[in-house]
Amino acid sequence: MDEKDLLLLHLLEENSQITTQELAVMVGVEEEEAGGRIRRMEESRIIRKYTTIIDWERAGNGEVSAIIELKVNPERDFGYDRIAERIARFRQVRSVRLITGIYDIQLVVTGRSMGEIARFVSEQIAPMDRIRETATHIIMKSYKENGHIFFERGEPERLPYSL
C-alpha cells in the first residue's frame, strides 16, 4: 500500500460513485492502473463495501437509533471477540466496537420506536452471558455521519468586491 492507494481510499470514502477515470486524474495515474489498484484493495478486503449516507430524518422513515454501551466479562482465550460476533448477528445492530473507558463494547442499534430498542436491550442483549451492565443513549438528531454534515446550507454569502 503506497500513497496513491491511500489517496484512492480517501477519495472513495468521500464519494464512492466517483468514476475510475476521475480517480485516475486526481491520483495522477492511468485509468487502468487506478482500476487495478481498486480491484486489488477489494480482493484483499481493504475496501469492504460501497455504501450511501442517508438522512433518515428527512426520508421520514421514523426509525429510532441508539448507542448501547456494554460492560462485558471477557472470555478466556477469546477476549471480547466471541460476544462481539454474537451481538453483530442481530439485524438491529448497525455497528459493534471495542472501546476504552468505563464500558467495553459500544453498539449502534436501530428500531421502529424507543420501546422496541428497550425490548431488544432487555430481552436480547442484557441477558447474554458475560454482559454485566448496559447503558442506552437514544440518538435524538444526527448532525454528521461518516464525515458528511447534515446542516442545511444556504447560498454562500458573497463578499463585497470593489476596485
Buried (B, 14 or more C-beta within 10 A) or exposed (E): EEEBBEBBBEBBEEEEEEEBEBBBEEBEBEBEBBBEBBEEBEEEEEBEEEEEEEEBEEEEEEEBBBBBBBBBEBEEEEEBEEBBEEBEEBEBBEEBEEEEEEBBBBBBBBBEEEEBBBEBBEEBBBEEEBBEEBEBEEEEEBEEEEEEEEEEEEEEEEEEEEE
